[in-house]
Amino acid sequence: MNISRMDLNLAQVFLALWHERSVSRAAIRLALTQPAVSASLRRLRVQCGDELFVRTRYGMQPTSRATEIASVLDECVNTMRIALGKPGEFDPASSTRSFVVGYDGGVDYALGSQLMARVREVAPNVTLTARTVAPGTMNLTLDRKEIDLAVTIYPLTRPDYATISLTSYRMVCVGNPALVNLPDSLQLEELCQWDQILIEGARQHSAFDHALRNLGFSRTIRLVVPSFGHLPLLLGKSRTVAVVPEYIARAFGEMTDLRIASLPDIIGPRDVRLLSPLTIGGDAGLHWLQSMILDLHAIWSA
């Protein structure tokens, strides 16, 4: 199929499916019904002569043909958006635009929730999607243009993206004071006496545990959970603790009675960084979203 002949409405449906990997989420993103999106997908499949998106247990996964189309179509639609708009103009109060921000390291629990609340307040018709990106895959996510902006805890740099430091953070220990008597600070030998919960992704990407082993210590892991979101409930019901970035501890501390204990800084301060495309100057909407993120940086020092 010649992409230049694709119906623009179908192009929007294609990109929504590409970004969301779900018919239902694509429908929400486009303010359409699920049957309407499914009908558009059928038309796309006929026009492209390809399945494009295959239903799996992990969602609608794109075929190689869909990946090829997306790399061209996303750029075309973005170019049209900029060309049809007036440079430097974006009205958040009336805009119905959709944005996707990718987060790793659990930063969405802190910055993501704050950003969504602020966007909802000043841009009620804008759709903001927070996408959790698996450790070590942010670069691939950017290559696929699945997100507009990235917030990462990893030392990722790209020649086509500007990198802005938002804050630095350290690792701390959290636990339920009703079950564990955490002091204000813990030494490493004290930390290793507690039964602990580990985030599954940290099995391969934990700089803290790597440094701990180099110092001759090891933790006793009793539970492994898929994400930081499981921690408040489990810590509230078991005599366990967890080592987490301090921004996670602060975010959960606002919602629960979890106690925070400082730890020796064995890996040094780490940065949370924003990656934005160098072409952002031509996109007033993305420039606005970036400014919103930078304006919220005060939450890190609260």
Backbone as CSV, one residue per row, in Angstrom:
resi,resn,N_x,N_y,N_z,CA_x,CA_y,CA_z,C_x,C_y,C_z
1,MET,0.843,-1.208,0.000,0.000,0.000,0.000,0.871,1.248,0.000
2,ASN,0.471,2.275,-0.752,1.155,3.565,-0.756,0.666,4.366,0.448
3,ILE,1.553,4.644,1.383,1.161,5.344,2.614,0.589,6.717,2.301
4,SER,1.071,7.340,1.229,0.608,8.687,0.891,-0.874,8.708,0.561
5,ARG,-1.468,7.533,0.236,-2.885,7.456,-0.096,-3.742,7.036,1.097
6,MET,-3.138,6.867,2.257,-3.904,6.428,3.429,-4.826,7.536,3.921
7,ASP,-6.061,7.187,4.206,-7.018,8.090,4.824,-6.423,8.603,6.133
8,LEU,-6.476,9.933,6.342,-5.862,10.498,7.546,-6.523,9.985,8.814
9,ASN,-7.823,9.713,8.760,-8.499,9.154,9.937,-7.964,7.759,10.254
10,LEU,-7.709,6.977,9.197,-7.131,5.649,9.405,-5.715,5.757,9.932
11,ALA,-5.011,6.774,9.492,-3.643,6.980,9.981,-3.642,7.226,11.485
12,GLN,-4.612,8.008,11.954,-4.707,8.280,13.388,-5.037,7.004,14.154
13,VAL,-5.914,6.167,13.593,-6.241,4.902,14.241,-5.019,3.999,14.290
14,PHE,-4.301,3.931,13.181,-3.088,3.115,13.148,-2.109,3.547,14.245
15,LEU,-1.867,4.841,14.354,-0.899,5.325,15.331,-1.390,5.109,16.762
16,ALA,-2.700,5.231,16.979,-3.240,4.968,18.313,-3.025,3.503,18.689
17,LEU,-3.261,2.594,17.743,-3.013,1.177,18.004,-1.528,0.913,18.197
18,TRP,-0.707,1.593,17.441,0.745,1.432,17.559,1.225,1.834,18.949
19,HIS,0.714,2.940,19.437,1.152,3.444,20.740,0.528,2.670,21.893
20,GLU,-0.746,2.300,21.771,-1.463,1.705,22.895,-1.401,0.185,22.921
21,ARG,-1.231,-0.456,21.764,-1.210,-1.925,21.661,-2.496,-2.541,22.232
22,SER,-3.584,-1.815,22.098,-4.875,-2.274,22.638,-5.988,-1.538,21.910
23,VAL,-6.992,-2.276,21.434,-8.125,-1.651,20.758,-8.898,-0.763,21.724
24,SER,-9.113,-1.250,22.945,-9.894,-0.471,23.916,-9.177,0.815,24.303
25,ARG,-7.863,0.744,24.546,-7.123,1.956,24.911,-7.004,2.908,23.728
26,ALA,-6.871,2.354,22.526,-6.836,3.206,21.335,-8.159,3.945,21.175
27,ALA,-9.258,3.264,21.459,-10.573,3.895,21.359,-10.694,5.062,22.342
28,ILE,-10.212,4.849,23.563,-10.242,5.933,24.564,-9.385,7.094,24.102
29,ARG,-8.217,6.784,23.589,-7.284,7.824,23.144,-7.885,8.667,22.022
30,LEU,-8.681,8.027,21.143,-9.261,8.704,19.988,-10.681,9.215,20.236
31,ALA,-11.211,8.919,21.434,-12.600,9.277,21.758,-13.570,8.619,20.779
32,LEU,-13.303,7.346,20.446,-14.158,6.560,19.569,-14.652,5.329,20.328
33,THR,-15.585,4.607,19.718,-16.027,3.348,20.310,-15.082,2.232,19.871
34,GLN,-15.043,1.151,20.649,-14.214,0.013,20.263,-14.620,-0.572,18.912
35,PRO,-15.935,-0.721,18.619,-16.313,-1.234,17.298,-15.810,-0.358,16.155
36,ALA,-15.795,0.957,16.367,-15.311,1.872,15.326,-13.824,1.655,15.068
37,VAL,-13.048,1.474,16.138,-11.614,1.237,15.980,-11.385,-0.122,15.314
38,SER,-12.142,-1.135,15.722,-12.006,-2.460,15.118,-12.335,-2.415,13.629
39,ALA,-13.368,-1.647,13.252,-13.732,-1.520,11.844,-12.622,-0.825,11.061
40,SER,-12.019,0.187,11.668,-10.910,0.887,10.998,-9.711,-0.030,10.833
41,LEU,-9.475,-0.870,11.836,-8.361,-1.815,11.736,-8.604,-2.803,10.593
42,ARG,-9.829,-3.239,10.426,-10.134,-4.139,9.312,-9.849,-3.463,7.972
43,ARG,-10.223,-2.198,7.853,-9.948,-1.450,6.622,-8.444,-1.298,6.403
44,LEU,-7.725,-1.030,7.470,-6.274,-0.898,7.364,-5.638,-2.196,6.881
45,ARG,-6.117,-3.307,7.422,-5.564,-4.608,7.032,-5.794,-4.881,5.549
46,VAL,-6.973,-4.515,5.058,-7.278,-4.728,3.641,-6.385,-3.836,2.774
47,GLN,-6.274,-2.562,3.152,-5.498,-1.618,2.348,-4.011,-1.963,2.347
48,CYS,-3.512,-2.461,3.494,-2.081,-2.748,3.613,-1.735,-4.182,3.211
49,GLY,-2.750,-5.032,3.096,-2.475,-6.422,2.765,-1.668,-7.132,3.826
50,ASP,-1.926,-6.775,5.081,-1.158,-7.332,6.196,-2.021,-7.282,7.455
51,GLU,-1.776,-8.197,8.403,-2.524,-8.201,9.659,-2.231,-6.959,10.498
52,LEU,-1.040,-6.420,10.381,-0.584,-5.208,11.069,-0.441,-5.391,12.579
53,PHE,-1.523,-5.776,13.257,-1.488,-5.969,14.702,-2.105,-7.328,15.022
54,VAL,-1.341,-8.159,15.733,-1.767,-9.518,16.050,-2.065,-9.609,17.541
55,ARG,-3.242,-10.129,17.873,-3.626,-10.234,19.286,-2.825,-11.328,19.985
56,THR,-2.169,-10.980,21.096,-1.423,-11.925,21.911,-1.782,-11.704,23.371
57,ARG,-1.233,-12.519,24.243,-1.492,-12.346,25.678,-0.898,-11.047,26.211
58,TYR,0.012,-10.451,25.450,0.646,-9.204,25.862,0.056,-7.989,25.145
59,GLY,-1.069,-8.188,24.457,-1.696,-7.081,23.754,-1.565,-7.233,22.253
60,MET,-1.942,-6.202,21.520,-1.882,-6.215,20.063,-0.451,-5.919,19.617
61,GLN,0.263,-6.944,19.218,1.653,-6.779,18.831,1.776,-6.494,17.337
62,PRO,2.588,-5.493,16.943,2.704,-5.128,15.532,3.520,-6.139,14.733
63,THR,3.151,-6.293,13.485,3.942,-7.109,12.574,5.127,-6.285,12.075
64,SER,6.022,-6.924,11.350,7.170,-6.201,10.790,6.702,-5.128,9.818
65,ARG,5.612,-5.388,9.093,5.065,-4.387,8.172,4.540,-3.189,8.940
66,ALA,3.868,-3.427,10.064,3.354,-2.319,10.879,4.503,-1.475,11.416
67,THR,5.581,-2.115,11.832,6.749,-1.385,12.333,7.338,-0.506,11.245
68,GLU,7.366,-1.017,10.035,7.879,-0.257,8.895,6.995,0.963,8.620
69,ILE,5.675,0.751,8.647,4.746,1.850,8.395,4.833,2.906,9.492
70,ALA,4.914,2.453,10.754,4.892,3.383,11.885,6.046,4.362,11.843
71,SER,7.241,3.877,11.464,8.418,4.742,11.453,8.249,5.905,10.482
72,VAL,7.505,5.676,9.401,7.262,6.729,8.416,6.044,7.570,8.789
73,LEU,4.972,6.894,9.190,3.705,7.569,9.426,3.765,8.510,10.616
74,ASP,4.432,8.099,11.695,4.529,8.951,12.879,5.218,10.267,12.536
75,GLU,6.282,10.168,11.752,7.018,11.373,11.359,6.157,12.266,10.464
76,CYS,5.399,11.647,9.548,4.538,12.415,8.646,3.455,13.162,9.410
77,VAL,2.802,12.472,10.336,1.728,13.094,11.102,2.263,14.221,11.973
78,ASN,3.441,14.013,12.571,4.042,15.057,13.396,4.383,16.276,12.544
79,THR,4.916,16.037,11.348,5.253,17.135,10.448,4.008,17.914,10.064
80,MET,2.912,17.206,9.788,1.656,17.871,9.434,1.115,18.684,10.601
81,ARG,1.239,18.106,11.797,0.742,18.809,12.985,1.447,20.148,13.152
82,ILE,2.757,20.135,12.948,3.545,21.356,13.096,3.233,22.329,11.964
83,ALA,3.141,21.800,10.722,2.924,22.650,9.554,1.560,23.332,9.593
84,LEU,0.528,22.619,10.058,-0.816,23.165,10.067,-1.071,24.102,11.244
85,GLY,-0.227,24.001,12.256,-0.378,24.880,13.401,0.503,26.104,13.257
86,LYS,0.311,27.054,14.111,1.144,28.243,14.105,2.281,28.037,15.092
87,PRO,3.533,28.204,14.657,4.672,27.992,15.556,4.530,28.813,16.827
88,GLY,4.808,28.194,17.936,4.795,28.897,19.210,3.426,29.019,19.835
89,GLU,2.381,28.488,19.191,1.037,28.604,19.736,0.505,27.248,20.184
90,PHE,0.030,27.189,21.403,-0.622,25.993,21.936,-1.494,26.439,23.085
91,ASP,-2.777,26.177,22.974,-3.727,26.582,24.008,-4.136,25.355,24.811
92,PRO,-3.526,25.123,25.975,-3.852,23.924,26.753,-5.306,23.876,27.189
93,ALA,-5.921,25.021,27.381,-7.306,25.036,27.868,-8.283,24.465,26.845
94,SER,-7.958,24.578,25.548,-8.886,24.119,24.518,-8.355,22.934,23.716
95,SER,-7.086,22.595,23.876,-6.491,21.535,23.073,-7.082,20.167,23.413
96,THR,-7.227,19.320,22.393,-7.668,17.931,22.582,-6.543,16.962,22.202
97,ARG,-5.338,17.426,22.235,-4.201,16.617,21.808,-3.895,15.504,22.820
98,SER,-3.244,14.440,22.337,-2.808,13.339,23.195,-1.285,13.334,23.273
99,PHE,-0.766,13.072,24.457,0.671,12.961,24.681,0.960,11.648,25.395
100,VAL,2.143,11.098,25.137,2.589,9.895,25.833,3.964,10.168,26.421
101,VAL,4.094,9.993,27.737,5.379,10.153,28.418,5.828,8.788,28.923
102,GLY,7.042,8.404,28.577,7.582,7.125,29.017,8.404,7.277,30.285
103,TYR,8.213,6.377,31.232,8.935,6.414,32.499,9.574,5.054,32.770
104,ASP,10.754,5.063,33.357,11.309,3.835,33.915,11.689,4.092,35.368
105,GLY,12.108,3.050,36.073,12.545,3.206,37.448,11.464,3.605,38.429
106,GLY,10.187,3.462,38.040,9.112,3.835,38.948,8.915,5.331,39.114
107,VAL,9.524,6.140,38.239,9.401,7.593,38.366,7.956,8.046,38.169
108,ASP,7.162,7.227,37.462,5.764,7.599,37.242,4.973,7.678,38.543
109,TYR,5.401,6.958,39.583,4.681,7.028,40.859,4.819,8.406,41.500
110,ALA,5.916,9.070,41.238,6.140,10.386,41.830,5.823,11.488,40.823
111,LEU,6.698,11.657,39.832,6.502,12.716,38.854,5.252,12.483,38.018
112,GLY,5.015,11.229,37.595,3.880,10.951,36.718,2.551,11.349,37.315
113,SER,2.333,11.008,38.576,1.051,11.335,39.205,0.904,12.845,39.389
114,GLN,1.986,13.514,39.746,1.948,14.968,39.901,1.659,15.651,38.567
115,LEU,2.318,15.166,37.514,2.134,15.758,36.185,0.703,15.561,35.700
116,MET,0.158,14.355,35.889,-1.206,14.096,35.434,-2.216,14.995,36.145
117,ALA,-2.020,15.191,37.441,-2.935,16.056,38.192,-2.858,17.496,37.688
118,ARG,-1.643,17.954,37.397,-1.462,19.329,36.923,-2.031,19.509,35.517
119,VAL,-1.789,18.549,34.634,-2.320,18.635,33.273,-3.844,18.634,33.297
120,ARG,-4.405,17.780,34.128,-5.862,17.713,34.233,-6.443,19.063,34.673
121,GLU,-5.697,19.765,35.498,-6.166,21.049,36.032,-6.160,22.142,34.963
122,VAL,-5.092,22.208,34.168,-4.953,23.329,33.225,-5.315,22.956,31.792
123,ALA,-5.388,21.658,31.486,-5.703,21.223,30.118,-6.720,20.085,30.191
124,PRO,-7.961,20.383,30.520,-8.953,19.336,30.812,-9.280,18.423,29.643
125,ASN,-9.021,18.848,28.407,-9.357,18.029,27.245,-8.149,17.336,26.628
126,VAL,-6.994,17.524,27.217,-5.782,16.834,26.763,-5.753,15.430,27.358
127,THR,-5.324,14.465,26.560,-5.156,13.094,27.051,-3.671,12.836,27.281
128,LEU,-3.317,12.497,28.514,-1.922,12.236,28.864,-1.783,10.778,29.284
129,THR,-0.952,10.036,28.575,-0.709,8.637,28.876,0.660,8.471,29.509
130,ALA,0.714,7.817,30.668,1.984,7.469,31.314,2.320,6.032,30.941
131,ARG,3.417,5.834,30.239,3.794,4.490,29.802,4.999,4.006,30.599
132,THR,4.839,2.859,31.262,5.943,2.237,31.982,6.846,1.523,30.982
133,VAL,8.127,1.865,31.017,9.106,1.277,30.098,10.010,0.342,30.893
134,ALA,10.165,-0.864,30.416,10.984,-1.857,31.120,12.435,-1.405,31.208
135,PRO,13.142,-1.802,32.282,14.549,-1.407,32.430,15.374,-1.759,31.193
136,GLY,16.156,-0.784,30.740,17.058,-1.032,29.634,16.436,-0.961,28.257
137,THR,15.132,-0.636,28.155,14.475,-0.625,26.845,14.014,0.771,26.416
138,MET,14.394,1.806,27.156,13.958,3.155,26.805,14.479,3.569,25.434
139,ASN,15.720,3.201,25.122,16.295,3.579,23.828,15.477,2.993,22.683
140,LEU,15.090,1.726,22.815,14.276,1.074,21.792,12.905,1.731,21.681
141,THR,12.329,2.113,22.816,11.028,2.773,22.823,11.086,4.104,22.087
142,LEU,12.189,4.834,22.273,12.373,6.097,21.558,12.576,5.849,20.068
143,ASP,13.334,4.821,19.720,13.548,4.488,18.308,12.225,4.216,17.605
144,ARG,11.321,3.560,18.300,10.022,3.214,17.718,9.035,4.372,17.760
145,LYS,9.440,5.487,18.361,8.599,6.675,18.478,7.275,6.360,19.176
146,GLU,7.347,5.526,20.195,6.152,5.154,20.944,5.788,6.179,22.006
147,ILE,6.718,7.088,22.321,6.486,8.088,23.352,6.940,9.454,22.849
148,ASP,6.389,10.502,23.452,6.762,11.862,23.068,7.969,12.361,23.855
149,LEU,7.974,12.076,25.148,9.073,12.472,26.033,9.437,11.286,26.910
150,ALA,10.671,11.256,27.389,11.122,10.159,28.245,11.671,10.707,29.548
151,VAL,11.352,10.032,30.642,11.934,10.337,31.948,12.601,9.059,32.425
152,THR,13.920,9.115,32.622,14.673,7.895,32.878,15.671,8.062,34.012
153,ILE,15.982,6.946,34.667,17.011,6.958,35.713,18.318,6.374,35.187
154,TYR,18.332,5.976,33.912,19.524,5.353,33.347,20.337,6.376,32.552
155,PRO,21.660,6.172,32.443,22.538,7.133,31.757,22.430,7.043,30.239
156,LEU,21.243,7.335,29.733,20.980,7.246,28.306,21.166,8.603,27.650
157,THR,21.947,8.658,26.585,22.105,9.876,25.800,21.908,9.528,24.329
158,ARG,21.375,10.475,23.576,21.132,10.283,22.154,21.439,11.580,21.420
159,PRO,21.995,11.498,20.225,22.321,12.720,19.483,21.088,13.496,19.027
160,ASP,19.924,12.812,18.953,18.704,13.470,18.488,17.803,13.929,19.630
161,TYR,18.271,13.773,20.871,17.485,14.182,22.034,18.321,15.041,22.971
162,ALA,17.678,16.061,23.519,18.304,16.860,24.571,18.091,16.165,25.904
163,THR,19.074,16.242,26.780,19.001,15.613,28.097,19.015,16.691,29.172
164,ILE,18.006,16.674,30.041,17.872,17.673,31.099,17.777,16.954,32.431
165,SER,18.662,17.280,33.361,18.635,16.666,34.682,17.501,17.275,35.509
166,LEU,16.656,16.419,36.058,15.544,16.882,36.883,15.901,16.884,38.364
167,THR,16.607,15.856,38.802,16.988,15.754,40.207,17.972,14.613,40.371
168,SER,18.558,14.503,41.535,19.334,13.323,41.902,18.618,12.630,43.052
169,TYR,18.913,11.359,43.249,18.244,10.611,44.302,19.201,9.590,44.901
170,ARG,18.861,9.119,46.099,19.606,8.063,46.772,18.645,6.928,47.114
171,MET,19.195,5.818,47.515,18.370,4.669,47.912,18.098,4.736,49.415
172,VAL,16.869,4.378,49.796,16.475,4.373,51.205,15.743,3.063,51.488
173,CYS,15.492,2.812,52.756,14.773,1.615,53.171,13.408,2.029,53.711
174,VAL,12.355,1.284,53.341,11.013,1.586,53.832,10.395,0.344,54.471
175,GLY,9.557,0.583,55.475,8.868,-0.511,56.150,7.690,0.018,56.930
176,ASN,6.828,-0.887,57.366,5.651,-0.528,58.146,6.044,-0.441,59.624
177,PRO,5.965,0.739,60.252,6.398,0.878,61.645,5.606,0.021,62.623
178,ALA,4.418,-0.440,62.227,3.635,-1.316,63.096,4.192,-2.734,63.119
179,LEU,5.036,-3.066,62.140,5.565,-4.429,62.027,7.077,-4.506,62.148
180,VAL,7.764,-3.458,61.723,9.233,-3.439,61.798,9.672,-2.142,62.464
181,ASN,10.612,-2.251,63.348,11.079,-1.092,64.120,12.282,-0.473,63.415
182,LEU,12.013,0.252,62.350,13.096,0.868,61.592,13.589,2.133,62.304
183,PRO,14.885,2.276,62.468,15.424,3.528,62.990,15.461,4.578,61.891
184,ASP,15.950,5.769,62.207,16.039,6.825,61.202,17.075,6.491,60.132
185,SER,18.082,5.713,60.513,19.105,5.321,59.548,19.559,3.901,59.850
186,LEU,20.016,3.205,58.820,20.477,1.824,58.944,21.880,1.680,58.379
187,GLN,22.714,0.918,59.058,23.979,0.500,58.495,23.749,-0.737,57.634
188,LEU,24.689,-1.060,56.787,24.487,-2.169,55.851,24.282,-3.497,56.572
189,GLU,25.034,-3.736,57.637,24.881,-5.003,58.355,23.503,-5.105,59.011
190,GLU,22.949,-3.957,59.425,21.603,-3.951,59.993,20.557,-4.189,58.908
191,LEU,20.749,-3.558,57.773,19.823,-3.742,56.665,19.721,-5.214,56.272
192,CYS,20.854,-5.889,56.223,20.883,-7.273,55.748,20.277,-8.266,56.741
193,GLN,19.900,-7.794,57.924,19.251,-8.671,58.894,17.744,-8.789,58.641
194,TRP,17.197,-7.865,57.844,15.766,-7.856,57.597,15.409,-8.726,56.395
195,ASP,14.247,-9.388,56.437,13.689,-10.015,55.246,13.189,-8.904,54.322
196,GLN,13.423,-9.087,53.019,13.173,-7.970,52.111,12.365,-8.364,50.890
197,ILE,11.761,-7.319,50.286,11.009,-7.449,49.045,11.832,-6.830,47.920
198,LEU,11.873,-7.488,46.779,12.629,-7.004,45.632,11.702,-6.822,44.441
199,ILE,11.922,-5.768,43.681,11.207,-5.573,42.421,11.839,-6.484,41.380
200,GLU,11.013,-7.159,40.602,11.510,-8.173,39.671,12.588,-7.635,38.737
201,GLY,12.393,-6.417,38.223,13.375,-5.847,37.307,14.734,-5.627,37.937
202,ALA,14.778,-5.529,39.290,16.035,-5.273,39.983,16.943,-6.500,40.030
203,ARG,16.418,-7.653,39.663,17.255,-8.855,39.643,18.454,-8.689,38.713
204,GLN,18.253,-7.986,37.618,19.327,-7.799,36.651,19.843,-6.376,36.600
205,HIS,19.083,-5.434,37.130,19.439,-4.024,36.954,19.614,-3.287,38.284
206,SER,20.017,-3.993,39.360,20.152,-3.351,40.662,21.602,-2.957,40.923
207,ALA,21.893,-1.673,40.724,23.234,-1.172,41.040,23.482,-1.257,42.538
208,PHE,22.413,-1.135,43.339,22.564,-1.198,44.784,23.061,-2.574,45.221
209,ASP,22.438,-3.629,44.693,22.850,-4.979,45.086,24.248,-5.312,44.573
210,HIS,24.590,-4.797,43.405,25.938,-5.021,42.871,26.972,-4.394,43.803
211,ALA,26.711,-3.151,44.243,27.635,-2.482,45.166,27.654,-3.179,46.519
212,LEU,26.497,-3.672,46.948,26.399,-4.372,48.225,27.273,-5.621,48.221
213,ARG,27.199,-6.392,47.151,28.015,-7.609,47.049,29.501,-7.288,47.011
214,ASN,29.860,-6.191,46.357,31.269,-5.799,46.305,31.816,-5.447,47.681
215,LEU,30.913,-5.058,48.592,31.322,-4.724,49.959,31.211,-5.926,50.892
216,GLY,30.844,-7.083,50.344,30.790,-8.303,51.147,29.466,-8.542,51.836
217,PHE,28.400,-7.862,51.408,27.085,-8.037,52.014,26.113,-8.625,50.992
218,SER,25.055,-9.243,51.484,23.978,-9.712,50.612,22.666,-9.641,51.376
219,ARG,21.606,-9.349,50.661,20.288,-9.234,51.278,19.544,-10.567,51.225
220,THR,18.609,-10.741,52.155,17.744,-11.912,52.146,16.419,-11.515,51.511
221,ILE,16.189,-11.991,50.286,14.974,-11.641,49.554,13.924,-12.730,49.781
222,ARG,12.790,-12.340,50.351,11.712,-13.282,50.621,10.562,-13.173,49.617
223,LEU,10.391,-11.988,49.025,9.315,-11.775,48.061,9.856,-11.009,46.868
224,VAL,9.421,-11.397,45.680,9.760,-10.671,44.459,8.448,-10.274,43.787
225,VAL,8.281,-8.978,43.525,7.019,-8.469,42.982,7.271,-7.787,41.642
226,PRO,6.219,-7.672,40.803,6.410,-7.117,39.457,6.744,-5.636,39.418
227,SER,6.235,-4.858,40.386,6.413,-3.410,40.301,6.395,-2.784,41.689
228,PHE,6.796,-1.514,41.739,6.776,-0.784,43.001,5.357,-0.664,43.556
229,GLY,4.359,-0.686,42.680,2.984,-0.519,43.133,2.509,-1.596,44.085
230,HIS,3.184,-2.746,44.106,2.799,-3.832,45.017,3.334,-3.615,46.439
231,LEU,4.278,-2.705,46.600,4.971,-2.591,47.884,4.087,-2.121,49.040
232,PRO,3.294,-1.047,48.901,2.543,-0.568,50.076,1.680,-1.638,50.729
233,LEU,0.958,-2.416,49.924,0.085,-3.440,50.492,0.889,-4.536,51.173
234,LEU,1.962,-5.015,50.522,2.740,-6.109,51.099,3.512,-5.656,52.335
235,LEU,4.081,-4.477,52.290,4.810,-3.973,53.463,3.853,-3.730,54.627
236,GLY,2.599,-3.430,54.306,1.605,-3.203,55.358,1.119,-4.468,56.020
237,LYS,1.448,-5.638,55.429,0.945,-6.898,55.959,2.036,-7.892,56.333
238,SER,3.301,-7.549,56.122,4.358,-8.521,56.407,5.556,-7.830,57.056
239,ARG,6.299,-8.615,57.836,7.487,-8.084,58.513,8.661,-8.091,57.531
240,THR,8.545,-7.245,56.545,9.578,-7.117,55.535,9.864,-5.643,55.291
241,VAL,10.988,-5.370,54.656,11.345,-4.011,54.263,11.710,-4.045,52.782
242,ALA,11.863,-2.864,52.197,12.257,-2.762,50.791,13.221,-1.598,50.627
243,VAL,14.196,-1.777,49.760,15.127,-0.708,49.401,14.634,-0.101,48.098
244,VAL,14.344,1.195,48.128,13.751,1.861,46.975,14.402,3.230,46.778
245,PRO,14.286,3.804,45.578,14.712,5.196,45.392,13.902,6.105,46.303
246,GLU,14.529,7.176,46.760,13.848,8.027,47.737,12.598,8.690,47.159
247,TYR,12.519,8.903,45.827,11.299,9.494,45.276,10.129,8.525,45.402
248,ILE,10.389,7.224,45.329,9.336,6.233,45.553,8.889,6.285,47.019
249,ALA,9.858,6.336,47.918,9.532,6.366,49.344,8.684,7.588,49.695
250,ARG,9.032,8.752,49.126,8.264,9.964,49.414,6.847,9.860,48.866
251,ALA,6.727,9.322,47.648,5.393,9.194,47.034,4.503,8.278,47.866
252,PHE,5.047,7.138,48.316,4.258,6.215,49.122,4.018,6.774,50.521
253,GLY,4.964,7.570,51.009,4.805,8.168,52.328,3.630,9.124,52.403
254,GLU,3.262,9.717,51.248,2.114,10.622,51.212,0.793,9.859,51.304
255,MET,0.820,8.558,50.983,-0.402,7.768,50.945,-0.511,6.779,52.101
256,THR,0.598,6.453,52.739,0.620,5.409,53.756,1.408,5.873,54.970
257,ASP,1.525,4.983,55.959,2.307,5.272,57.164,3.703,4.650,57.107
258,LEU,4.162,4.290,55.930,5.475,3.665,55.815,6.566,4.581,56.362
259,ARG,7.499,3.973,57.063,8.605,4.712,57.648,9.832,4.603,56.742
260,ILE,10.599,5.689,56.664,11.779,5.737,55.800,13.034,5.766,56.659
261,ALA,13.986,4.903,56.334,15.288,4.893,57.004,16.374,5.163,55.964
262,SER,17.269,6.088,56.251,18.358,6.378,55.316,19.378,5.245,55.329
263,LEU,20.131,5.134,54.252,21.143,4.088,54.091,22.481,4.708,53.709
264,PRO,23.587,4.016,53.982,24.871,4.497,53.482,24.827,4.626,51.960
265,ASP,25.414,5.673,51.462,25.360,5.928,50.020,26.460,5.137,49.332
266,ILE,26.133,3.914,48.921,27.156,3.026,48.358,27.222,3.075,46.831
267,ILE,26.274,3.765,46.206,26.324,3.878,44.744,26.418,5.318,44.280
268,GLY,26.400,6.265,45.228,26.460,7.664,44.847,25.119,8.156,44.337
269,PRO,24.937,9.474,44.290,23.660,10.016,43.812,23.436,9.670,42.342
270,ARG,22.204,9.341,42.013,21.808,9.034,40.639,20.865,10.119,40.140
271,ASP,20.874,10.331,38.851,20.041,11.377,38.265,18.743,10.822,37.687
272,VAL,17.687,11.612,37.831,16.469,11.428,37.053,16.525,12.464,35.943
273,ARG,16.403,12.012,34.686,16.615,12.916,33.572,15.463,12.881,32.577
274,LEU,15.230,14.036,31.984,14.218,14.175,30.943,14.908,14.174,29.586
275,LEU,14.404,13.354,28.661,14.883,13.335,27.287,13.791,13.878,26.388
276,SER,14.126,14.906,25.631,13.153,15.499,24.713,13.794,15.672,23.348
277,PRO,13.024,15.499,22.267,13.588,15.597,20.921,14.125,16.993,20.635
278,LEU,15.223,17.051,19.894,15.830,18.343,19.569,14.917,19.185,18.689
279,THR,13.932,18.566,18.052,12.987,19.292,17.192,11.821,19.873,17.978
280,ILE,11.905,19.840,19.300,10.767,20.264,20.119,10.405,21.723,19.905
281,GLY,11.368,22.543,19.469,11.093,23.958,19.269,10.008,24.210,18.242
282,GLY,9.825,23.268,17.300,8.791,23.430,16.290,7.445,22.890,16.707
283,ASP,7.359,22.329,17.892,6.113,21.732,18.383,5.748,22.412,19.695
284,ALA,4.836,23.376,19.594,4.470,24.154,20.776,3.846,23.290,21.856
285,GLY,3.126,22.235,21.452,2.504,21.359,22.440,3.526,20.615,23.267
286,LEU,4.525,20.032,22.609,5.572,19.325,23.343,6.385,20.285,24.197
287,HIS,6.614,21.480,23.692,7.338,22.480,24.482,6.561,22.805,25.755
288,TRP,5.247,22.902,25.639,4.401,23.149,26.817,4.505,21.999,27.803
289,LEU,4.430,20.757,27.309,4.489,19.596,28.189,5.842,19.524,28.896
290,GLN,6.912,19.794,28.161,8.230,19.800,28.785,8.304,20.850,29.879
291,SER,7.749,22.021,29.615,7.755,23.078,30.626,6.978,22.670,31.871
292,MET,5.882,21.926,31.672,5.108,21.444,32.803,5.954,20.523,33.681
293,ILE,6.721,19.645,33.039,7.577,18.717,33.784,8.659,19.478,34.536
294,LEU,9.278,20.445,33.886,10.337,21.206,34.538,9.789,22.043,35.687
295,ASP,8.580,22.561,35.525,7.972,23.369,36.595,7.679,22.536,37.830
296,LEU,7.491,21.236,37.652,7.158,20.363,38.770,8.397,19.826,39.494
297,HIS,9.563,20.258,39.076,10.781,19.685,39.663,10.864,19.952,41.163
298,ALA,10.101,20.946,41.654,10.122,21.268,43.091,9.646,20.103,43.941
299,ILE,8.875,19.169,43.358,8.397,18.028,44.162,9.549,17.169,44.629
300,TRP,10.677,17.225,43.922,11.811,16.359,44.281,12.493,16.824,45.567
301,SER,12.384,18.109,45.858,13.057,18.628,47.048,12.102,18.809,48.210
302,ALA,10.854,18.339,48.047,9.861,18.516,49.112,10.222,17.656,50.318
